[in-house]
């Protein structure tokens, strides 16, 4: 997404955007943060939005760099978290051509690489490296394409929320949708978002100069996908991918 999208979204970000911090019931991201934290370390939150992770990061790191493309998001984050003096707010475009931020000891990037434009995604992944020191860990989460497909299959099988079934299309529009799906581009509230395959993530991070340490599913309840999921619809449920990698 371009900067204008996030600037327009900023006032309603808390209500409109999926809250990974809240829905990570097992605390998998927080476990990695706790392991990597230290009183002399700097952490960078890449795509921090309105700063939901700042209260998790600021108490356990010497310095937090809260980076986002949206000036409005950063203004909201600064107001919400003014009690943390060790946070630097930085407006930067990770899909731009300039270096985004100084290198940190640890980084998180939570569902920030969503743009449907391949060139912008490539620039974003390439910009991750300069944000971190050699050997530094990065926690990256992204929407799962496998989960998206499973959700659609379950919706059809159990006839869930039928009024939200996708309308049939034909001609150029159908071809465009098919080409998008082939690239992992799906629509959320009519806005195209990139979803990722597990193996695709490993490939992209390797190209960006990172080695994958481990990949987890951030598992969610079916209520995050459907208004009224049937009781018989149990695990496996929907998920995002969470990757822990380190800079080579």
C-alpha positions as CSV (number, residue, x, y, z in Angstrom):
1,X,0.0,0.0,0.0
2,X,1.1,3.6,-0.7
3,X,1.6,6.2,2.0
4,X,-1.8,7.8,1.3
5,X,-3.6,4.6,2.2
6,X,-2.0,4.4,5.7
7,X,-2.5,8.2,6.3
8,X,-6.2,7.8,5.6
9,X,-6.4,4.6,7.7
10,X,-4.6,6.1,10.8
11,X,-7.6,7.6,12.7
12,X,-9.4,4.2,12.6
13,X,-6.4,1.9,12.7
14,X,-7.2,0.4,16.1
15,X,-10.7,-0.7,14.9
16,X,-9.9,-1.6,11.3
17,X,-6.6,-3.5,11.4
18,X,-6.2,-7.0,12.8
19,X,-4.5,-6.9,16.2
20,X,-1.7,-9.5,16.2
21,X,-0.6,-8.6,19.7
22,X,-4.1,-9.4,21.1
23,X,-4.7,-12.6,19.1
24,X,-1.2,-14.1,19.7
25,X,-2.7,-16.1,22.6
26,X,0.4,-18.3,23.1
27,X,2.6,-15.2,23.2
28,X,5.1,-16.5,20.6
29,X,6.2,-13.1,19.6
30,X,6.6,-11.9,23.1
31,X,8.7,-15.0,24.0
32,X,11.2,-14.0,21.3
33,X,11.2,-10.4,22.4
34,X,11.9,-11.5,26.0
35,X,14.8,-13.6,24.8
36,X,16.4,-10.9,22.7
37,X,15.8,-8.0,25.1
38,X,18.5,-6.3,27.1
39,X,19.2,-3.0,28.9
40,X,21.9,-2.0,26.5
41,X,20.1,-3.0,23.3
42,X,18.2,-1.1,20.6
43,X,15.1,-2.6,18.9
44,X,13.4,-1.4,15.8
45,X,9.7,-1.8,15.2
46,X,9.4,-1.7,11.4
47,X,5.9,-0.6,10.4
48,X,4.9,0.2,13.9
49,X,1.6,1.9,12.9
50,X,0.1,3.4,16.1
51,X,2.6,1.7,18.3
52,X,0.8,-1.3,19.8
53,X,4.1,-3.1,20.5
54,X,5.7,-0.1,22.2
55,X,4.5,-1.0,25.7
56,X,6.0,-4.5,25.2
57,X,9.3,-3.2,23.8
58,X,10.1,0.0,25.7
59,X,10.4,-1.4,29.2
60,X,13.0,-4.1,28.2
61,X,15.2,-2.3,25.7
62,X,17.4,0.7,26.1
63,X,16.0,2.3,22.9
64,X,13.1,1.7,20.6
65,X,13.0,3.0,17.0
66,X,9.4,3.2,16.0
67,X,9.4,3.4,12.2
68,X,6.3,3.9,10.0
69,X,5.4,5.3,6.6
70,X,2.5,7.3,8.0
71,X,3.1,10.6,9.8
72,X,-0.4,10.4,11.3
73,X,0.2,6.9,12.7
74,X,3.4,8.1,14.3
75,X,1.6,11.2,15.8
76,X,-1.0,8.9,17.3
77,X,1.7,6.5,18.6
78,X,3.6,9.4,20.2
79,X,0.5,10.6,21.9
80,X,-0.6,7.2,23.2
81,X,2.9,6.3,24.5
82,X,4.3,9.6,25.7
83,X,5.2,7.9,29.0
84,X,8.1,6.1,27.3
85,X,11.0,8.5,26.9
86,X,13.2,5.9,25.2
87,X,11.2,5.8,21.9
88,X,12.4,7.6,18.8
89,X,9.7,8.0,16.1
90,X,10.9,7.9,12.5
91,X,8.8,8.3,9.4
92,X,10.4,6.3,6.5
93,X,9.2,4.4,3.5
94,X,10.7,0.9,3.5
95,X,9.7,0.6,-0.2
96,X,11.6,3.8,-1.0
97,X,15.2,4.1,-2.3
98,X,16.9,5.6,0.7
99,X,18.2,3.8,3.8
100,X,15.3,3.7,6.2
101,X,16.9,3.6,9.7
102,X,20.1,3.1,11.8
103,X,21.0,-0.5,12.4
104,X,19.5,-2.1,15.6
105,X,20.3,-5.1,17.7
106,X,16.8,-6.7,17.2
107,X,13.8,-6.0,15.0
108,X,10.1,-6.8,14.6
109,X,8.0,-6.4,11.5
110,X,4.4,-7.3,12.2
111,X,2.2,-7.7,9.2
112,X,3.7,-4.7,7.5
113,X,4.7,-6.1,4.1
114,X,1.2,-6.3,2.6
115,X,1.6,-4.2,-0.6
116,X,0.3,-6.0,-3.7
117,X,3.0,-4.4,-5.8
118,X,6.0,-6.8,-6.4
119,X,8.6,-4.0,-6.8
120,X,7.5,-2.3,-3.6
121,X,7.7,-5.7,-1.7
122,X,11.2,-6.3,-3.2
123,X,12.4,-2.9,-2.0
124,X,10.9,-3.5,1.5
125,X,12.6,-6.9,1.9
126,X,15.9,-5.4,0.7
127,X,15.6,-2.5,3.2
128,X,15.3,-4.9,6.2
129,X,19.0,-5.7,6.2
130,X,20.3,-2.2,6.7
131,X,17.9,-1.8,9.7
132,X,19.7,-4.5,11.6
133,X,23.3,-5.3,12.7
134,X,25.0,-8.4,11.5
135,X,23.7,-11.5,13.4
136,X,20.7,-9.6,14.7
137,X,17.4,-11.4,14.9
138,X,14.3,-10.3,13.1
139,X,10.7,-11.4,13.9
140,X,8.6,-11.1,10.8
141,X,4.9,-11.9,10.6
142,X,2.8,-12.0,7.4
143,X,-0.6,-13.3,6.3
144,X,-0.6,-16.9,5.2
145,X,-1.8,-17.8,1.7
146,X,-2.4,-21.4,2.8
147,X,-4.6,-20.1,5.6
148,X,-6.5,-17.9,3.2
149,X,-7.3,-20.9,1.0
150,X,-8.2,-23.1,4.0
151,X,-10.6,-20.4,5.2
152,X,-12.3,-20.2,1.8
153,X,-12.6,-24.0,1.6
154,X,-14.2,-24.1,5.1
155,X,-16.5,-21.3,4.3
156,X,-17.8,-23.2,1.2
157,X,-18.0,-26.5,3.0
158,X,-20.0,-25.3,6.0
159,X,-21.9,-22.6,4.2
160,X,-20.7,-19.9,6.6
161,X,-21.6,-16.2,6.3
162,X,-23.1,-16.9,2.8
163,X,-23.9,-13.2,2.2
164,X,-20.1,-12.7,2.1
165,X,-19.5,-15.3,-0.6
166,X,-17.5,-13.8,-3.4
167,X,-19.6,-12.8,-6.4
168,X,-19.0,-14.7,-9.6
169,X,-17.0,-12.8,-12.2
170,X,-16.1,-13.3,-15.8
171,X,-14.0,-11.8,-18.5
172,X,-11.1,-9.4,-17.7
173,X,-12.1,-9.1,-14.1
174,X,-12.0,-12.9,-13.6
175,X,-8.6,-13.1,-15.3
176,X,-7.3,-10.3,-13.2
177,X,-8.4,-12.1,-10.0
178,X,-6.8,-15.3,-11.1
179,X,-3.5,-13.6,-11.9
180,X,-3.6,-12.0,-8.4
181,X,-4.3,-15.3,-6.7
182,X,-1.3,-16.8,-8.5
183,X,0.9,-14.1,-6.9
184,X,-0.7,-14.5,-3.5
185,X,-2.7,-11.3,-3.8
186,X,-6.2,-11.5,-2.2
187,X,-8.7,-8.9,-1.2
188,X,-9.6,-7.9,2.4
189,X,-12.5,-5.5,2.6
190,X,-12.0,-5.0,-1.2
191,X,-8.4,-3.9,-0.7
192,X,-5.7,-6.1,-2.2
193,X,-3.2,-7.6,0.3
194,X,-0.3,-9.8,-0.2
195,X,-0.4,-13.3,1.4
196,X,2.6,-15.6,1.6
197,X,3.6,-19.2,1.2
198,X,6.0,-20.6,3.9
199,X,8.6,-21.6,1.3
200,X,8.2,-18.2,-0.4
201,X,9.1,-16.5,2.8
202,X,12.3,-18.5,3.3
203,X,13.3,-17.6,-0.3
204,X,12.5,-13.9,0.1
205,X,14.4,-13.6,3.4
206,X,17.4,-15.5,1.9
207,X,17.5,-13.1,-1.0
208,X,17.4,-10.2,1.5
209,X,20.5,-11.5,3.4
210,X,18.8,-13.4,6.2
211,X,18.9,-17.0,7.4
212,X,15.7,-18.5,8.6
213,X,16.0,-19.9,12.1
214,X,12.4,-21.2,12.6
215,X,8.9,-20.7,11.3
216,X,5.8,-20.9,13.4
217,X,2.1,-20.6,12.9
218,X,0.5,-17.8,14.8
219,X,-2.8,-19.7,15.2
220,X,-6.1,-17.8,15.7
221,X,-9.7,-18.7,16.5
222,X,-12.1,-19.1,13.6
223,X,-14.1,-16.2,15.0
224,X,-11.3,-14.0,13.5
225,X,-12.5,-15.0,10.1
226,X,-16.2,-15.7,10.4
227,X,-19.0,-13.8,12.2
228,X,-20.6,-17.1,13.4
229,X,-18.3,-20.1,12.9
230,X,-20.1,-23.4,13.5
231,X,-19.2,-25.3,16.7
232,X,-17.9,-28.3,14.7
233,X,-15.3,-26.2,13.0
234,X,-12.2,-26.8,15.1
235,X,-8.5,-27.0,14.5
236,X,-6.6,-26.4,12.4
237,X,-7.7,-22.9,12.4
238,X,-6.5,-19.8,10.5
239,X,-3.0,-18.5,11.0
240,X,-0.3,-16.0,10.1
241,X,3.3,-17.0,9.5
242,X,5.8,-15.9,12.1
243,X,9.5,-16.2,11.0
244,X,12.5,-15.8,13.3
245,X,15.6,-15.1,11.2
246,X,19.0,-13.5,11.6
247,X,21.0,-11.2,9.4
248,X,24.0,-12.9,7.7
